[in-house]
Amino acid sequence: MALQGPVPVTFAMVFPHGCYIVGEVEPVKDFDASSNGRFVQARDKQTQELVWQVAVMDGDPTLKPAQKTVAVKILAPVQPVPPAPMPGLPFTPVEFDGMSVTPYVNAAGRLAYSIKVHEMHAPRQTNQTNQTNQTAKVGKDAA
């Protein structure tokens, strides 16, 4: 099969309704290398970069509560800093770049996905205002 390993995806494909940080950015433990109380941080098998993890809540309103929170692994040489909280919001919105998913079968025998990213940042401003203005202009010109 030609498709092997992590599958590149975009943020909009994985989180079309956005997502929100609901946990701390933490190092991922390498269970094979850690022993006798000594913590060894995991490294990505392909890039050898350190692996960090953050829990995020998917903004999709149709998901069941148990499906809303997922772990996102961040590959970075130093601990990533989450975006600043936004006033008036209970959770901090976040976006990711350099995303990939790796399918696997979990302990319950169900298909699951590991989400890895290379960058975490605050959501970028959309051009929704410009799109609305363009639509209004096209509608006006057509009349």
C-alpha positions as CSV (number, residue, x, y, z in Angstrom):
1,M,0.0,0.0,0.0
2,A,1.3,3.4,-0.9
3,L,-0.1,5.2,2.1
4,Q,2.0,4.4,5.2
5,G,2.9,6.2,8.4
6,P,1.4,9.6,9.4
7,V,-1.2,11.0,7.0
8,P,-0.8,14.8,6.5
9,V,-4.0,16.8,7.2
10,T,-5.1,20.4,7.7
11,F,-6.4,21.9,10.9
12,A,-9.8,22.5,9.2
13,M,-10.1,18.8,8.3
14,V,-9.6,17.7,11.9
15,F,-11.3,20.5,13.7
16,P,-13.7,22.2,11.3
17,H,-15.5,23.9,14.4
18,G,-12.2,24.9,16.0
19,C,-10.8,23.6,19.3
20,Y,-9.9,24.8,22.8
21,I,-7.1,24.0,25.2
22,V,-8.4,22.3,28.3
23,G,-5.1,21.1,29.9
24,E,-1.5,21.9,30.4
25,V,1.3,21.3,27.8
26,E,3.2,18.3,29.3
27,P,6.1,16.1,28.2
28,V,5.1,12.6,27.0
29,K,6.8,9.8,28.9
30,D,8.9,7.2,27.0
31,F,7.7,4.1,28.8
32,D,10.4,1.9,27.4
33,A,13.3,4.2,28.4
34,S,11.9,5.3,31.8
35,S,12.7,3.1,34.8
36,N,13.3,3.1,38.5
37,G,11.5,6.5,38.9
38,R,13.7,8.1,36.2
39,F,11.6,10.0,33.7
40,V,12.7,10.0,30.0
41,Q,10.8,12.1,27.6
42,A,9.6,10.5,24.4
43,R,11.0,11.4,21.0
44,D,9.2,11.1,17.7
45,K,10.3,8.0,15.8
46,Q,10.5,9.8,12.4
47,T,12.0,13.2,13.4
48,Q,13.6,12.5,16.8
49,E,12.0,15.7,18.2
50,L,10.8,15.8,21.7
51,V,7.1,14.9,22.1
52,W,4.7,17.1,24.2
53,Q,1.0,16.7,24.7
54,V,-2.0,19.0,25.3
55,A,-5.6,18.1,25.8
56,V,-8.0,20.0,23.6
57,M,-11.8,20.1,23.3
58,D,-13.3,19.8,19.8
59,G,-15.8,22.6,19.1
60,D,-18.1,20.2,17.1
61,P,-21.5,20.5,18.8
62,T,-22.6,17.1,17.4
63,L,-20.0,15.1,19.3
64,K,-20.9,13.1,22.3
65,P,-19.2,14.3,25.6
66,A,-16.8,11.4,25.7
67,Q,-15.6,12.2,22.1
68,K,-15.0,15.9,22.7
69,T,-11.6,15.8,24.4
70,V,-8.6,14.6,22.5
71,A,-4.9,14.6,23.1
72,V,-2.7,16.4,20.6
73,K,1.0,15.6,20.5
74,I,3.3,18.5,19.6
75,L,6.8,17.8,18.2
76,A,9.1,20.6,19.4
77,P,12.7,21.0,20.8
78,V,11.4,23.0,23.8
79,Q,8.1,23.1,25.6
80,P,5.5,24.9,23.5
81,V,3.7,27.9,25.0
82,P,-0.1,28.0,24.5
83,P,-1.7,31.1,23.2
84,A,-2.9,33.7,25.8
85,P,-6.4,33.2,27.1
86,M,-9.1,35.4,25.5
87,P,-11.1,37.6,27.9
88,G,-14.6,36.4,28.4
89,L,-14.0,32.9,27.2
90,P,-13.8,29.9,29.6
91,F,-11.3,28.1,27.3
92,T,-8.5,29.2,25.1
93,P,-9.0,28.8,21.4
94,V,-6.0,27.2,19.6
95,E,-5.0,26.2,16.1
96,F,-2.3,23.8,14.9
97,D,0.0,23.7,11.8
98,G,2.0,20.8,10.3
99,M,-0.6,18.3,11.3
100,S,-0.7,14.6,10.7
101,V,-2.9,11.7,11.9
102,T,-1.8,8.1,12.4
103,P,-4.6,5.5,12.6
104,Y,-4.2,2.6,15.1
105,V,-6.4,0.1,16.9
106,N,-6.8,1.0,20.6
107,A,-7.0,-1.3,23.6
108,A,-10.8,-1.7,23.2
109,G,-10.2,-2.9,19.6
110,R,-11.6,0.2,18.0
111,L,-10.0,2.4,15.3
112,A,-8.4,5.5,16.8
113,Y,-6.1,8.3,15.6
114,S,-2.9,9.8,17.0
115,I,-2.8,13.5,16.2
116,K,0.7,15.1,15.8
117,V,1.5,18.7,15.1
118,H,4.6,20.9,14.6
119,E,3.1,24.3,15.7
120,M,0.5,25.6,18.1
121,H,-0.8,29.2,17.9
122,A,-3.8,31.5,18.5
123,P,-6.5,31.3,15.8
124,R,-5.8,33.5,12.9
125,Q,-8.3,36.2,11.8
126,T,-10.5,35.0,9.0
127,N,-11.5,36.9,6.0
128,Q,-15.2,36.5,6.8
129,T,-15.7,40.2,6.7
130,N,-14.0,40.5,3.3
131,Q,-16.0,37.6,2.0
132,T,-19.3,39.1,3.2
133,N,-18.3,42.4,1.6
134,Q,-17.4,40.7,-1.7
135,T,-20.7,38.8,-1.7
136,A,-22.6,42.0,-1.1
137,K,-20.7,43.7,-3.9
138,V,-21.3,40.9,-6.4
139,G,-25.0,40.8,-5.5
140,K,-25.2,44.6,-6.0
141,D,-23.4,44.4,-9.4
142,A,-25.6,41.6,-10.6
143,A,-28.8,43.6,-9.9
